[in-house]
Amino acid sequence: MAIAEMERGIKELGLIGIEISSNANGKTLDDLEIQRFLEAAAKMDVPILVHPWAKAGEERMPKRNFMYSIGMPSETALAA
């Protein structure tokens, strides 16, 4: 479904790239399902922006608001 929607966006809507989150329902970017999506994007020569979603360690940071200074950069590093 995600591959079909990406194809529709690129071919029908004229998008030039896509944005995905750093994980999908807890699945990391090296998960087989996610890899199929990334391979389809590569075949179509579609640039991808990976945006941090679930902030790493979020449950430990609510009082100090470190989610954006520590959590999201950590999530981005984990996705890499």
C-alpha positions, -999 to 999 in steps of 0.1 A, spaced: 0 0 0 28 25 9 46 17 -24 15 22 -44 9 56 -27 45 66 -33 41 57 -70 8 77 -72 24 107 -56 54 107 -79 37 97 -112 3 114 -108 8 143 -84 42 153 -95 60 150 -62 98 150 -65 105 132 -32 91 117 0 94 120 37 92 90 60 95 87 97 125 71 114 104 40 123 70 27 114 50 13 143 82 3 160 98 -13 129 132 1 121 143 11 86 162 -22 82 130 -42 86 122 -64 55 89 -46 49 105 -12 51 134 -24 29 109 -33 1 96 3 2 131 18 2 141 -5 -27 110 7 -47 120 43 -40 155 36 -52 143 20 -84 122 52 -91 151 74 -82 130 91 -55 149 111 -28 139 103 8 139 126 38 140 106 71 123 126 99 126 115 135 93 104 150 93 84 182 119 102 203 144 78 218 141 79 256 110 100 255 95 85 286 125 98 306 125 133 294 90 149 299 100 172 328 131 186 312 119 189 276 150 172 262 129 155 235 140 179 208 176 185 218 184 149 227 155 126 218 150 134 181 187 136 173 191 102 190 162 88 170 178 101 138 211 84 147 193 51 154 176 53 120 210 57 103 
